[in-house]
Amino acid sequence: MRLQDKVVIVTGSTTGIGKAIAKRCVEEGAKVLIHGLEEDWAQQTVKELGEQCALAYTGDLSFDTTIEAVVEVCLKKYGKIDALVNNAAWVPASTIENSDRPFMEKVLSINTLAPLLLIKAALPHLKKTKGSILNIGSVNAWSGEPNLLGYSMSKGALMTMTRNLGDVLFRDFQVRVNQINPGWVLTETEIKRKKEHGLSENWYEGLPAMFAPAGRIIFPREIAAGAIFWLSEESGPISGQIMELEQHPMIGRNPPKDTSTIK
């Protein structure tokens, strides 16, 4: 039990990576606050994890009131905060042609500013527990896909924030800040998104080696396994670090000869 008696807030945890992290936290002995936008999904997740070790709060993190409530609800129920996982994100398609100011402000508000403000709200309590913050970014932070301009920019900013706060908050308060940059993960949202882009029902089966050397993409539970390392005492005093979880290097990769496209 690597998180025995710990209290962990996981945003965006009613599906995908966030849900897998919350589930693994409970398996490792933690109590968790589940967050999402859909009340029925949140309550279903609590039911799956067990009401004795999970509670839910739903709300839009682009509003300050939601950010404040997430922290307050967790404290009221559990009395402390040992860790914060900033996982919630919006992944809209965008290019320079269709990215205007209101759109970019919304992307940054959800994907970059909300994590910052959640850290700020939780920090007084994380100081007491010498806690851990884990930001869930993306390998798109390095440059991103052609049609994910806004999302990629927001994750690049998140990565810079992680390195900055990873230094300052650990030096001053012994609060660690690290980040996981997942690669291509088989979440419910990703399956739906690719179908909406015109791919087949079973597009994720037998992917070409150019995109997935293993023949498949990453499962949420595999990202969750990495998250436990950063949330537990096993990662010791390490702070301000970025862990890339992808099945091939993103920078300086030699493209394989197989250039088959995804069907």
Beta strands, then each sheet from edge to edge (+ up, - down):
strand 1: 7-10
strand 2: 31-36
strand 3: 54-58
strand 4: 83-86
strand 5: 132-136
strand 6: 176-182
strand 7: 242-245
sheet 1: 3+ 2+ 1+ 4+ 5+ 6+ 7+
end
